[in-house]
Amino acid sequence: MKPLRTTATCIVLAVLFAAVPAWAAKSPVISLSPGTGYSGARVIVKGARFGTSETVSVSFDGALMGKAIANTSGSFSLSFTVPKSLAAGAYPVVATGKKSGLSARSVFSAKDPPSISLGPASDPAHALVTVTGTSFGNLETVNISFGDTLVALAATNSSGGFTQGFLVPAGAPLGYYKVKAAGQTSGLTAAATFTVTAPSPSAVLSLAAGPPTSQVAVAGYHFGIDEAVDVYFDTQDMVLASTAAGGSFSQNLVIPTGSLPGPHWITAVGRSSGLTAHAAFTVRTDWAQFHYGPRHSGYNPFENVLDASNVSGLGQVWTAVTGNNIISSPAVANGVVYVGSWDYNLHAFNASTGAELWTAATGGGIESSPAVANGVVYVGSGDNNLYAFNASSGAQLWKAATGGFIHSSPAVANGVVYVGSGDNDLYAFNASTGAQLWKTATKGFIHSSPAVANGVVCVGSDDHNLYVFDASTGAPYYIPPLATGGGVASSPAVADGVAYVGSLDGNLYAFNAIFGLKLWTAATGASIYSSPAVANGVVYVGSEDGKLYAFSASTGAQLWNAPTDGSIYSSPAVANGVVYVAGDKNLYAFDAGYGVQLWMAATAGGIASSPAVVNGMVYVASGGWLYAYDLAAGMSGSSPVQADRRSSAAGETASGPPNPADLTPDFSLELR
């Protein structure tokens, strides 16, 4: 048991405690308002429990910010400005009493100052500029000003950041402008400089690709005011344009006939200002449907690489395999070859290399030849359906049912797809949706592919007739239809208002497609399954007797015939004075004028497919293979002109636009 303290002891302890000042009883403290902020912010420091009326020094990160005198309760208040250009981080704030030596410590958290960046930082008036801001107040509205003009309001996120676009005010003179962002709640501001520059000249084309002779509208902007502008195709000065008051112009240009396949440049050069703009144009011909197009002419009028003088130099450049036989004829569009196979798939191959791009499944074997239009490829299938696939990806867009196997190849014209079916009917579908527009009956199986021209659609039938229907309604033009002496498996070709079609009776027929008159018949030695091609006043057709025939389109007089090594079921293709056709296992090229054989290539199987001639290349299917031929693969020696054509066919083209310094204006050109 501890002894009790005596009265004297208690008195001593009381005296000792009474001698300790009140400010020593507890440690001093300070508080910061605000405790978080940016460099340059004003901070108030409040302290308590310091010595009565003593001087208190306040430092920020070791630097003296000021002194204050504590009141009789040992409290003080002092404000200071946070140093500018301060990096983000934690900084100590210390208050120290001079008399007591006591100190208190707190921490100020410095944030990055608000800032904005502009993208782009310079551009012409009325350009779209994106402002990106950081370190503003959280969830506040920020005013965006261009000079003295409020141009946008931005909303910050929970971290004080924002992204906001605005248009440079129209008519803003060239020069430098301050873009300012100001927080409505926080009062925080940031600025950046934007430069209004003279707009760059530009050229815009109405077409990015097309065949020679295409008419292209060239629109130019931001050239000199009221100046003449030379418009070149590659290095050839084609036309002279004149700008309006705003420095803009619009001028039509016709792509030269001899322009080779591949990329080219259209260049506009201001004669006074020297301002220049380029736009790329790709010369390309497409064989987009069976027998070239919806008229089934079998004639490519734009081919300018292959001709009778060099076709003997063709060589096999690639082959591509499918999973079964190919009866379908290839279609070529936008650098892609499409062909159907009895493996139940539609195949897409790179036209230059043969690399397979995609396959799209159908529910049956495909004998129908594909048709490509407006980014969609259409093909019929043995499962009785017409399919529409995305031409780039192969994704199925729709399918539409018919009542029978579809041997017929679709024809696409004016937003409508026409196709014959094994149920004896001709169908018309909306090309975008697949909705059936109409169907109309014949009295026999339709192997023939419809040809569309001049508001009518012509198709052959196994019932020995050629039918002509109104393309809009399906109403028959003639009752009875136009009779031949045998079944019509051949597809008609329409040229100059005349429909030409072969018959299994061995004759080629010419009918006036408008008035339904038989104009003439021309005999071959056997049944005609081949579809005729029409070019330059001549009709070409193959016969089961193994010969290719040429007849006058106006009279039906035979001009020549040329033998092959087997029955011809393939349909001829005509391009630049050469006729291509397959007989048995071989692909042939004949002079279109005289029927002289110019070239032959053997394949591994029988050929029912019809060739396509596009951009200096020839495509045909045999067995389960697709073959491609060009001059680059076949010619080892040639003239300089042929070598240039061979390079173009192989895709060798200039890497960039011409140097304006190398362009010579044609001063004989007159303004249009």
C-alpha positions as CSV (number, residue, x, y, z in Angstrom):
1,M,0.0,0.0,0.0
2,K,1.4,3.4,-1.1
3,P,1.7,6.1,1.4
4,L,-0.6,9.1,1.2
5,R,0.9,12.3,-0.1
6,T,1.4,14.9,2.6
7,T,-0.2,18.3,2.4
8,A,3.2,19.9,1.8
9,T,3.8,17.6,-1.2
10,C,0.5,18.6,-2.8
11,I,1.2,22.3,-2.3
12,V,4.6,21.9,-4.1
13,L,3.1,20.1,-7.1
14,A,0.3,22.7,-7.4
15,V,2.9,25.4,-7.5
16,L,4.9,23.6,-10.2
17,F,1.9,23.1,-12.4
18,A,0.8,26.6,-12.0
19,A,4.2,27.7,-13.3
20,V,3.6,25.9,-16.8
21,P,2.1,28.4,-19.4
22,A,-1.3,27.5,-20.8
23,W,0.1,27.4,-24.4
24,A,2.4,24.5,-23.3
25,A,-0.5,22.3,-22.2
26,K,-1.3,21.2,-25.9
27,S,0.7,21.1,-29.2
28,P,0.1,24.0,-31.7
29,V,-1.8,23.2,-34.9
30,I,-2.3,24.9,-38.3
31,S,-4.9,24.5,-41.1
32,L,-4.7,25.5,-44.8
33,S,-7.5,26.8,-46.9
34,P,-7.4,25.5,-49.5
35,G,-5.2,22.5,-48.8
36,T,-5.2,21.6,-52.5
37,G,-4.7,23.9,-55.5
38,Y,-2.6,25.2,-58.3
39,S,0.6,27.1,-58.5
40,G,-0.2,30.8,-57.9
41,A,-3.1,30.0,-55.7
42,R,-3.8,32.1,-52.6
43,V,-3.7,30.1,-49.4
44,I,-4.8,31.1,-45.8
45,V,-2.9,29.6,-42.9
46,K,-4.7,29.6,-39.5
47,G,-2.8,28.5,-36.3
48,A,-3.7,27.9,-32.7
49,R,-2.0,27.1,-29.3
50,F,1.1,29.2,-30.0
51,G,2.6,31.6,-27.5
52,T,0.6,34.6,-26.5
53,S,1.4,37.6,-28.7
54,E,4.4,35.9,-30.1
55,T,5.7,36.2,-33.7
56,V,5.0,33.1,-35.8
57,S,7.0,32.5,-39.1
58,V,5.3,30.6,-41.9
59,S,7.3,28.8,-44.6
60,F,6.3,26.9,-47.8
61,D,8.7,24.1,-48.7
62,G,11.4,25.8,-46.6
63,A,10.9,29.3,-48.0
64,L,9.6,32.0,-45.8
65,M,6.1,33.1,-46.9
66,G,5.4,35.7,-44.0
67,K,5.1,36.4,-40.3
68,A,2.1,36.8,-38.1
69,I,1.6,37.9,-34.4
70,A,-0.4,35.5,-32.3
71,N,-3.2,36.9,-30.3
72,T,-3.7,36.6,-26.5
73,S,-5.1,33.1,-27.2
74,G,-2.1,32.0,-29.2
75,S,-4.0,32.0,-32.5
76,F,-3.1,33.7,-35.8
77,S,-4.1,34.0,-39.5
78,L,-1.8,34.6,-42.5
79,S,-2.2,34.4,-46.3
80,F,0.4,33.8,-48.9
81,T,0.6,33.0,-52.6
82,V,1.8,29.5,-53.7
83,P,4.9,29.9,-55.9
84,K,4.2,29.9,-59.6
85,S,5.6,27.2,-62.0
86,L,5.2,24.7,-59.3
87,A,5.2,21.0,-60.2
88,A,2.4,18.8,-59.0
89,G,3.1,17.2,-55.6
90,A,2.9,17.5,-51.8
91,Y,4.7,20.6,-50.2
92,P,5.2,21.1,-46.4
93,V,3.8,24.3,-44.8
94,V,5.4,25.0,-41.3
95,A,4.5,27.6,-38.7
96,T,7.2,28.3,-36.0
97,G,6.7,30.5,-32.9
98,K,9.8,32.7,-32.3
99,K,9.4,32.9,-28.5
100,S,8.1,29.4,-27.7
101,G,10.0,27.6,-30.4
102,L,6.9,25.5,-31.0
103,S,6.0,24.6,-34.6
104,A,3.1,23.0,-36.5
105,R,3.1,21.4,-39.9
106,S,0.6,20.8,-42.7
107,V,0.8,19.8,-46.3
108,F,-0.3,21.6,-49.5
109,S,-1.1,19.4,-52.4
110,A,-0.2,21.1,-55.7
111,K,-2.1,20.2,-58.8
112,D,-1.0,20.6,-62.4
113,P,-2.4,24.0,-63.6
114,P,-5.3,24.0,-66.0
115,S,-4.2,23.8,-69.6
116,I,-5.6,23.4,-73.1
117,S,-4.3,22.0,-76.4
118,L,-5.6,22.6,-79.9
119,G,-5.9,20.3,-82.8
120,P,-5.0,21.6,-85.2
121,A,-3.2,24.7,-84.0
122,S,-3.4,26.4,-87.4
123,D,-5.9,26.1,-90.2
124,P,-8.1,28.3,-92.4
125,A,-11.2,30.1,-91.2
126,H,-14.2,27.9,-90.6
127,A,-12.0,24.9,-89.9
128,L,-13.0,22.5,-87.1
129,V,-10.7,22.8,-84.1
130,T,-10.7,20.4,-81.1
131,V,-9.9,21.8,-77.7
132,T,-8.7,19.4,-75.0
133,G,-8.6,20.7,-71.5
134,T,-7.2,19.3,-68.2
135,S,-7.2,20.3,-64.5
136,F,-10.3,22.4,-64.5
137,G,-13.0,22.2,-61.9
138,N,-14.8,18.8,-61.7
139,L,-18.1,18.7,-63.5
140,E,-18.2,22.3,-64.4
141,T,-19.0,24.3,-67.5
142,V,-16.1,25.9,-69.3
143,N,-16.5,28.8,-71.7
144,I,-14.4,28.5,-74.9
145,S,-13.6,31.8,-76.6
146,F,-11.8,32.6,-79.9
147,G,-10.4,36.0,-79.4
148,D,-13.3,37.9,-77.9
149,T,-16.0,35.6,-79.3
150,L,-17.6,32.8,-77.3
151,V,-17.5,29.9,-79.7
152,A,-18.4,26.8,-77.5
153,L,-19.3,25.5,-74.1
154,A,-17.6,22.4,-72.7
155,A,-18.5,20.2,-69.8
156,T,-15.7,18.7,-67.6
157,N,-15.6,15.2,-66.3
158,S,-15.0,14.1,-62.7
159,S,-11.3,14.7,-63.2
160,G,-11.7,18.3,-64.6
161,G,-11.0,17.3,-68.2
162,F,-12.9,18.0,-71.3
163,T,-12.8,17.7,-75.1
164,Q,-14.8,20.2,-77.2
165,G,-14.8,21.2,-80.9
166,F,-15.6,24.6,-82.4
167,L,-15.5,26.2,-85.8
168,V,-13.1,29.0,-86.5
169,P,-15.4,32.0,-87.1
170,A,-16.0,32.5,-90.9
171,G,-14.1,35.5,-92.3
172,A,-11.5,35.6,-89.5
173,P,-8.5,37.4,-91.1
174,L,-5.1,35.7,-91.3
175,G,-3.1,35.9,-88.1
176,Y,-2.8,34.8,-84.5
177,Y,-5.7,34.4,-82.1
178,K,-6.0,33.6,-78.4
179,V,-8.2,30.7,-77.6
180,K,-9.2,30.8,-73.9
181,A,-11.0,28.3,-71.7
182,A,-12.6,29.7,-68.5
183,G,-14.3,27.6,-65.8
184,Q,-17.7,29.1,-64.9
185,T,-17.5,27.7,-61.3
186,S,-13.8,27.4,-60.5
187,G,-12.7,30.6,-62.3
188,L,-9.7,28.6,-63.6
189,T,-8.4,29.7,-67.0
190,A,-6.0,28.4,-69.7
191,A,-5.1,29.7,-73.1
192,A,-3.5,28.6,-76.3
193,T,-2.7,30.3,-79.7
194,F,-4.4,29.5,-82.9
195,T,-3.1,30.7,-86.3
196,V,-5.6,31.4,-89.1
197,T,-3.8,30.5,-92.3
198,A,-4.6,30.7,-96.0
199,P,-6.6,27.6,-97.0
200,S,-4.7,25.0,-99.1
201,P,-5.9,24.4,-102.6
202,S,-7.7,21.2,-103.2
203,A,-9.2,19.2,-106.0
204,V,-12.3,16.9,-105.7
205,L,-13.3,14.4,-108.3
206,S,-16.9,13.1,-109.1
207,L,-15.4,9.7,-109.8
208,A,-12.5,7.9,-108.2
209,A,-12.3,5.1,-110.7
210,G,-13.6,4.3,-114.2
211,P,-12.7,3.2,-117.7
212,P,-11.1,5.4,-120.4
213,T,-13.5,7.9,-121.8
214,S,-15.1,8.4,-118.4
215,Q,-16.2,12.0,-117.9
216,V,-15.0,13.3,-114.5
217,A,-16.1,16.5,-112.9
218,V,-13.1,18.2,-111.3
219,A,-14.0,20.8,-108.5
220,G,-11.1,23.0,-107.3
221,Y,-11.1,25.2,-104.2
222,H,-8.8,27.9,-102.8
223,F,-6.9,28.8,-105.9
224,G,-6.2,32.4,-106.9
225,I,-9.2,34.7,-107.5
226,D,-10.2,35.0,-111.2
227,E,-7.3,33.0,-112.5
228,A,-6.9,30.4,-115.2
229,V,-6.2,26.9,-113.9
230,D,-4.7,24.1,-116.1
231,V,-6.1,20.7,-115.4
232,Y,-3.7,17.8,-116.2
233,F,-4.2,14.1,-116.6
234,D,-0.8,12.8,-115.5
235,T,1.4,15.2,-117.4
236,Q,-1.0,16.0,-120.3
237,D,-2.7,19.4,-120.0
238,M,-6.3,18.5,-120.8
239,V,-8.5,21.5,-120.1
240,L,-8.3,25.1,-118.9
241,A,-10.6,26.2,-116.1
242,S,-11.3,29.7,-114.7
243,T,-11.9,30.4,-111.0
244,A,-14.7,32.5,-109.6
245,A,-14.4,35.2,-107.0
246,G,-13.8,32.7,-104.2
247,G,-10.9,30.9,-106.0
248,S,-13.0,27.9,-106.9
249,F,-13.8,26.2,-110.2
250,S,-15.6,23.2,-111.7
251,Q,-14.5,21.6,-114.9
252,N,-15.3,18.4,-116.8
253,L,-12.4,16.2,-118.0
254,V,-12.6,13.1,-120.2
255,I,-10.2,10.3,-119.3
256,P,-8.0,9.7,-122.4
257,T,-8.8,6.7,-124.5
258,G,-5.3,5.3,-124.3
259,S,-5.1,5.5,-120.5
260,L,-3.7,2.2,-119.2
261,P,-5.2,0.4,-116.2
262,G,-3.9,1.5,-112.8
263,P,-3.6,4.7,-110.7
264,H,-3.2,8.1,-112.4
265,W,-3.2,11.7,-111.2
266,I,-5.4,14.7,-112.0
267,T,-3.5,17.9,-111.2
268,A,-4.8,21.4,-111.1
269,V,-2.2,24.3,-111.4
270,G,-3.1,28.0,-111.1
271,R,-1.4,29.9,-114.0
272,S,-1.0,33.1,-111.9
273,S,-0.8,31.8,-108.3
274,G,1.2,28.6,-109.0
275,L,-1.1,26.9,-106.5
276,T,-1.4,23.2,-107.1
277,A,-3.8,20.4,-106.0
278,H,-3.7,16.7,-106.9
279,A,-6.4,14.0,-106.9
280,A,-5.9,10.3,-107.6
281,F,-8.0,8.5,-110.3
282,T,-7.8,4.8,-111.1
283,V,-8.3,3.6,-114.6
284,R,-10.2,0.4,-114.4
285,T,-12.6,-1.6,-116.6
286,D,-15.0,-4.1,-115.0
287,W,-16.6,-7.2,-116.4
288,A,-19.2,-7.0,-113.7
289,Q,-21.9,-9.4,-115.0
290,F,-22.2,-12.5,-117.2
291,H,-21.1,-11.5,-120.7
292,Y,-19.9,-8.1,-119.6
293,G,-23.1,-6.2,-118.6
294,P,-26.9,-6.4,-118.4
295,R,-27.2,-6.3,-122.3
296,H,-24.9,-9.4,-122.4
297,S,-22.9,-7.9,-125.4
298,G,-19.8,-9.9,-124.5
299,Y,-17.8,-6.9,-125.6
300,N,-15.4,-4.8,-123.5
301,P,-15.0,-1.6,-125.4
302,F,-12.3,-0.2,-123.1
303,E,-9.6,-2.9,-123.2
304,N,-6.4,-1.2,-124.4
305,V,-3.6,-3.5,-123.1
306,L,-4.3,-6.7,-125.1
307,D,-4.7,-6.6,-128.9
308,A,-4.0,-8.7,-131.9
309,S,-0.3,-7.6,-132.0
310,N,0.6,-8.9,-128.5
311,V,-2.0,-11.4,-127.4
312,S,0.3,-14.2,-128.4
313,G,2.4,-13.2,-125.5
314,L,-0.2,-14.1,-122.9
315,G,0.9,-16.4,-120.1
316,Q,-0.7,-18.0,-117.1
317,V,-0.1,-15.8,-114.1
318,W,-2.0,-17.7,-111.4
319,T,-4.6,-20.4,-110.8
320,A,-7.0,-20.7,-107.9
321,V,-8.8,-23.8,-106.8
322,T,-12.3,-24.4,-105.5
323,G,-13.8,-27.5,-104.0
324,N,-15.6,-28.8,-107.1
325,N,-16.3,-28.1,-110.8
326,I,-16.8,-24.6,-112.1
327,I,-19.6,-24.1,-114.7
328,S,-20.1,-20.4,-113.6
329,S,-18.3,-17.7,-115.6
330,P,-16.2,-15.2,-113.7
331,A,-17.2,-11.6,-113.0
332,V,-14.5,-9.0,-112.3
333,A,-15.2,-5.8,-110.5
334,N,-13.1,-3.4,-108.3
335,G,-10.0,-5.7,-108.5
336,V,-11.9,-8.8,-107.4
337,V,-12.8,-11.9,-109.4
338,Y,-16.0,-13.7,-108.4
339,V,-17.0,-17.2,-109.5
340,G,-19.5,-19.8,-108.3
341,S,-18.6,-23.5,-107.9
342,W,-20.3,-26.8,-107.5
343,D,-18.8,-26.9,-104.0
344,Y,-21.9,-24.8,-103.1
345,N,-19.8,-21.6,-102.5
346,L,-19.4,-18.3,-104.2
347,H,-15.6,-17.5,-104.2
348,A,-13.9,-14.1,-104.3
349,F,-10.2,-13.9,-105.4
350,N,-7.8,-11.0,-105.7
351,A,-7.8,-10.2,-109.5
352,S,-4.0,-9.6,-109.6
353,T,-2.7,-12.4,-107.4
354,G,-5.4,-15.0,-107.2
355,A,-5.3,-14.9,-103.4
356,E,-8.7,-16.0,-102.0
357,L,-10.5,-13.2,-100.2
358,W,-13.6,-14.9,-99.0
359,T,-16.1,-17.7,-99.7
360,A,-19.9,-17.5,-99.2
361,A,-22.0,-20.6,-98.8
362,T,-25.3,-21.3,-100.6
363,G,-27.5,-24.3,-100.2
364,G,-26.7,-25.9,-103.6
365,G,-24.3,-26.2,-106.5
366,I,-23.7,-22.9,-108.4
367,E,-23.9,-22.9,-112.2
368,S,-25.1,-19.3,-112.3
369,S,-22.6,-16.6,-113.0
370,P,-22.3,-13.8,-110.5
371,A,-23.3,-10.2,-111.2
372,V,-21.8,-7.2,-109.3
373,A,-23.5,-3.9,-108.8
374,N,-23.2,-1.1,-106.2
375,G,-21.1,-3.1,-103.8
376,V,-23.3,-6.3,-103.9
377,V,-22.7,-9.6,-105.7
378,Y,-25.7,-11.6,-106.8
379,V,-25.7,-15.3,-107.8
380,G,-28.3,-18.1,-108.2
381,S,-28.0,-21.5,-106.6
382,G,-29.2,-25.0,-107.0
383,D,-31.2,-24.7,-103.8
384,N,-33.7,-22.6,-105.8
385,N,-32.6,-19.3,-104.2
386,L,-31.1,-16.1,-105.5
387,Y,-28.4,-14.8,-103.1
388,A,-27.1,-11.3,-102.4
389,F,-23.7,-10.9,-100.7
390,N,-21.6,-7.9,-99.7
391,A,-19.0,-7.7,-102.4
392,S,-16.2,-6.7,-100.0
393,S,-16.8,-9.2,-97.2
394,G,-19.0,-12.0,-98.5
395,A,-21.6,-11.4,-95.8
396,Q,-25.0,-12.5,-96.9
397,L,-27.4,-9.6,-97.3
398,W,-30.5,-11.5,-98.4
399,K,-31.8,-14.5,-100.3
400,A,-34.9,-14.8,-102.4
401,A,-36.7,-18.0,-103.3
402,T,-37.8,-19.1,-106.8
403,G,-39.6,-22.3,-107.7
404,G,-36.6,-24.2,-109.3
405,F,-32.9,-24.7,-109.8
406,I,-31.3,-21.5,-111.0
407,H,-29.0,-22.1,-113.9
408,S,-29.6,-18.6,-115.2
409,S,-27.2,-15.8,-114.4
410,P,-28.7,-12.7,-112.9
411,A,-28.8,-9.4,-114.7
412,V,-28.8,-6.2,-112.7
413,A,-30.2,-2.9,-114.1
414,N,-31.9,0.1,-112.6
415,G,-32.1,-1.3,-109.1
416,V,-33.7,-4.6,-110.2
417,V,-32.2,-8.1,-110.4
418,Y,-33.7,-10.4,-113.1
419,V,-33.1,-14.1,-113.2
420,G,-34.7,-17.2,-114.7
421,S,-35.5,-20.4,-112.9
422,G,-36.1,-24.0,-113.4
423,D,-39.8,-23.5,-112.6
424,N,-40.1,-21.9,-116.1
425,D,-40.5,-18.4,-114.6
426,L,-38.6,-15.2,-115.0
427,Y,-38.3,-13.3,-111.7
428,A,-37.6,-9.6,-110.9
429,F,-36.4,-8.7,-107.4
430,N,-35.6,-5.4,-105.7
431,A,-31.8,-5.3,-105.7
432,S,-31.5,-3.7,-102.3
433,T,-34.0,-5.8,-100.3
434,G,-34.6,-9.0,-102.3
435,A,-38.4,-8.3,-102.3
436,Q,-40.0,-10.0,-105.3
437,L,-41.4,-7.3,-107.7
438,W,-42.9,-9.7,-110.3
439,K,-42.6,-13.0,-112.0
440,T,-43.8,-14.1,-115.4
441,A,-44.1,-17.5,-116.9
442,T,-42.7,-19.2,-120.0
443,K,-43.5,-22.8,-121.0
444,G,-40.1,-24.3,-120.5
445,F,-37.1,-24.5,-118.2
446,I,-35.0,-21.3,-118.3
447,H,-31.2,-21.9,-118.7
448,S,-30.8,-18.6,-120.5
449,S,-29.7,-15.5,-118.7
450,P,-31.9,-12.4,-119.2
451,A,-30.6,-9.4,-121.1
452,V,-31.9,-6.0,-120.2
453,A,-32.0,-3.0,-122.5
454,N,-34.3,-0.1,-123.6
455,G,-36.9,-1.0,-120.9
456,V,-37.4,-4.6,-121.9
457,V,-35.9,-7.9,-120.7
458,C,-35.2,-10.7,-123.1
459,V,-34.8,-14.4,-122.1
460,G,-34.8,-17.7,-123.9
461,S,-36.7,-20.8,-122.8
462,D,-36.5,-24.6,-123.5
463,D,-39.9,-24.2,-125.1
464,H,-38.1,-23.0,-128.3
465,N,-39.0,-19.3,-127.8
466,L,-37.3,-16.0,-127.0
467,Y,-39.5,-13.9,-124.7
468,V,-39.5,-10.2,-124.4
469,F,-41.1,-8.7,-121.3
470,D,-41.6,-5.2,-120.0
471,A,-38.8,-4.7,-117.5
472,S,-40.9,-2.7,-115.1
473,T,-44.0,-4.9,-115.0
474,G,-43.1,-8.3,-116.5
475,A,-45.9,-8.0,-119.0
476,P,-45.2,-9.8,-122.3
477,Y,-44.4,-7.6,-125.3
478,Y,-45.4,-10.3,-127.8
479,I,-48.0,-13.0,-127.8
480,P,-47.0,-15.5,-129.0
481,P,-43.3,-15.1,-128.2
482,L,-40.5,-15.1,-130.8
483,A,-40.1,-18.6,-132.1
484,T,-36.9,-20.4,-132.9
485,G,-36.5,-24.0,-134.2
486,G,-35.2,-25.4,-131.0
487,G,-34.8,-25.0,-127.3
488,V,-33.0,-21.7,-126.3
489,A,-30.3,-22.3,-123.7
490,S,-28.2,-19.5,-125.2
491,S,-28.5,-16.1,-123.5
492,P,-29.5,-13.2,-125.8
493,A,-27.3,-10.3,-126.5
494,V,-28.9,-6.9,-127.3
495,A,-27.3,-4.3,-129.4
496,D,-28.8,-1.4,-131.3
497,G,-32.3,-2.6,-130.6
498,V,-31.7,-6.1,-131.9
499,A,-31.7,-9.3,-129.8
500,Y,-29.3,-12.0,-131.0
501,V,-29.7,-15.5,-129.6
502,G,-28.6,-19.1,-130.5
503,S,-30.9,-22.1,-130.6
504,L,-30.5,-25.8,-130.3
505,D,-31.6,-26.1,-133.9
506,G,-28.1,-24.9,-134.8
507,N,-29.1,-21.4,-135.9
508,L,-28.3,-17.9,-134.7
509,Y,-31.4,-15.7,-134.7
510,A,-31.7,-11.9,-134.9
511,F,-35.0,-10.3,-133.8
512,N,-36.0,-6.6,-133.6
513,A,-36.5,-6.4,-129.8
514,I,-38.9,-3.5,-130.0
515,F,-41.3,-4.7,-132.9
516,G,-40.7,-8.5,-132.5
517,L,-39.7,-9.0,-136.2
518,K,-37.3,-11.8,-137.2
519,L,-34.5,-10.1,-139.1
520,W,-32.5,-13.1,-140.2
521,T,-31.2,-16.5,-139.2
522,A,-27.7,-17.9,-139.8
523,A,-26.8,-21.6,-139.7
524,T,-24.0,-23.4,-137.9
525,G,-23.2,-27.1,-138.0
526,A,-24.7,-28.1,-134.6
527,S,-26.7,-26.9,-131.6
528,I,-25.8,-23.6,-130.1
529,Y,-25.5,-23.4,-126.3
530,S,-23.0,-20.5,-126.5
531,S,-24.3,-17.0,-126.1
532,P,-23.4,-14.5,-128.9
533,A,-21.2,-11.5,-128.5
534,V,-21.7,-8.4,-130.6
535,A,-19.0,-5.9,-131.4
536,N,-18.4,-3.4,-134.2
537,G,-21.1,-4.8,-136.5
538,V,-20.2,-8.4,-136.1
539,V,-21.9,-11.2,-134.1
540,Y,-19.7,-14.0,-132.7
541,V,-21.0,-17.3,-131.4
542,G,-19.7,-20.8,-130.7
543,S,-21.3,-24.0,-131.9
544,E,-21.4,-27.6,-130.7
545,D,-19.7,-28.4,-134.0
546,G,-16.4,-27.0,-132.5
547,K,-16.3,-23.8,-134.5
548,L,-16.4,-20.2,-133.7
549,Y,-18.6,-18.2,-136.2
550,A,-18.6,-14.6,-137.2
551,F,-21.7,-13.1,-138.9
552,S,-22.6,-9.7,-140.1
553,A,-24.9,-8.1,-137.4
554,S,-27.0,-6.4,-140.0
555,T,-27.5,-9.2,-142.6
556,G,-26.5,-12.5,-140.9
557,A,-24.0,-13.2,-143.7
558,Q,-21.2,-15.5,-142.5
559,L,-17.9,-13.7,-142.4
560,W,-15.7,-16.5,-141.2
561,N,-15.5,-19.5,-138.9
562,A,-12.6,-20.9,-137.0
563,P,-12.1,-24.4,-135.6
564,T,-11.3,-25.4,-132.1
565,D,-10.5,-28.8,-130.7
566,G,-14.0,-29.6,-129.3
567,S,-17.6,-28.5,-128.8
568,I,-18.0,-24.9,-127.7
569,Y,-20.3,-24.4,-124.8
570,S,-18.4,-21.3,-123.7
571,S,-19.6,-17.8,-124.8
572,P,-17.1,-15.6,-126.7
573,A,-15.6,-12.4,-125.3
574,V,-14.5,-9.6,-127.6
575,A,-12.0,-6.9,-126.7
576,N,-9.7,-4.6,-128.8
577,G,-9.9,-6.6,-132.0
578,V,-9.5,-10.1,-130.4
579,V,-12.2,-12.8,-129.7
580,Y,-11.6,-15.2,-126.8
581,V,-13.5,-18.5,-126.5
582,A,-13.0,-21.9,-125.0
583,G,-13.3,-25.2,-126.8
584,D,-13.1,-28.5,-124.9
585,K,-10.0,-28.0,-122.6
586,N,-8.4,-25.0,-124.4
587,L,-8.8,-21.3,-124.3
588,Y,-8.3,-19.6,-127.7
589,A,-7.8,-16.1,-129.0
590,F,-8.8,-15.3,-132.6
591,D,-8.4,-12.1,-134.7
592,A,-11.8,-10.5,-134.6
593,G,-11.6,-9.4,-138.2
594,Y,-10.3,-12.5,-140.0
595,G,-10.7,-15.5,-137.6
596,V,-7.0,-16.2,-137.5
597,Q,-5.9,-18.1,-134.4
598,L,-3.5,-15.8,-132.4
599,W,-3.0,-17.8,-129.2
600,M,-4.1,-20.9,-127.3
601,A,-3.7,-22.1,-123.7
602,A,-4.4,-25.6,-122.4
603,T,-6.2,-26.2,-119.1
604,A,-6.7,-29.2,-117.0
605,G,-10.4,-29.8,-117.6
606,G,-13.3,-29.2,-119.9
607,I,-14.4,-25.6,-120.1
608,A,-18.1,-24.6,-119.9
609,S,-17.2,-21.2,-118.3
610,S,-17.0,-18.1,-120.5
611,P,-13.9,-15.9,-120.4
612,A,-13.7,-12.3,-119.1
613,V,-11.2,-9.8,-120.4
614,V,-10.4,-7.0,-118.0
615,N,-7.5,-4.6,-117.5
616,G,-5.1,-6.6,-119.7
617,M,-5.9,-9.9,-118.1
618,V,-8.1,-12.9,-119.2
619,Y,-9.9,-15.1,-116.7
620,V,-11.7,-18.4,-117.3
621,A,-12.7,-21.5,-115.3
622,S,-11.9,-25.1,-116.1
623,G,-12.7,-28.1,-113.9
624,G,-12.4,-26.9,-110.4
625,W,-9.8,-24.2,-111.2
626,L,-9.9,-20.5,-112.1
627,Y,-7.2,-19.4,-114.5
628,A,-5.7,-16.0,-115.0
629,Y,-3.5,-14.9,-117.9
630,D,-1.6,-11.7,-118.6
631,L,1.3,-10.3,-120.7
632,A,3.7,-9.9,-117.7
633,A,3.7,-13.7,-117.2
634,G,3.8,-14.6,-120.8
635,M,6.1,-12.2,-122.7
636,S,9.9,-12.5,-122.4
637,G,10.8,-10.1,-125.2
638,S,8.7,-7.3,-126.6
639,S,8.7,-3.8,-128.1
640,P,9.0,-0.8,-125.7
641,V,5.3,-0.1,-126.1
642,Q,4.4,-3.7,-125.3
643,A,6.8,-3.6,-122.3
644,D,5.0,-0.5,-121.0
645,R,1.7,-2.2,-121.3
646,R,3.0,-5.3,-119.6
647,S,4.2,-3.2,-116.7
648,S,0.8,-1.6,-116.4
649,A,-0.9,-4.9,-116.4
650,A,1.4,-6.1,-113.7
651,G,0.4,-3.1,-111.5
652,E,3.7,-1.2,-111.9
653,T,2.7,2.5,-111.5
654,A,4.1,5.8,-110.4
655,S,4.3,6.1,-106.6
656,G,3.1,9.7,-106.4
657,P,1.7,12.7,-108.2
658,P,3.8,14.6,-110.8
659,N,6.0,17.4,-109.8
660,P,4.3,20.7,-110.9
661,A,7.7,21.9,-112.1
662,D,7.6,19.1,-114.7
663,L,4.2,20.1,-116.1
664,T,4.0,22.3,-119.2
665,P,0.9,24.3,-119.8
666,D,-0.8,24.1,-123.2
667,F,-1.3,27.8,-124.1
668,S,-3.5,26.8,-127.0
669,L,-6.2,25.7,-124.7
670,E,-9.2,28.0,-124.4
671,L,-11.5,28.6,-121.4
672,R,-14.7,26.5,-121.4
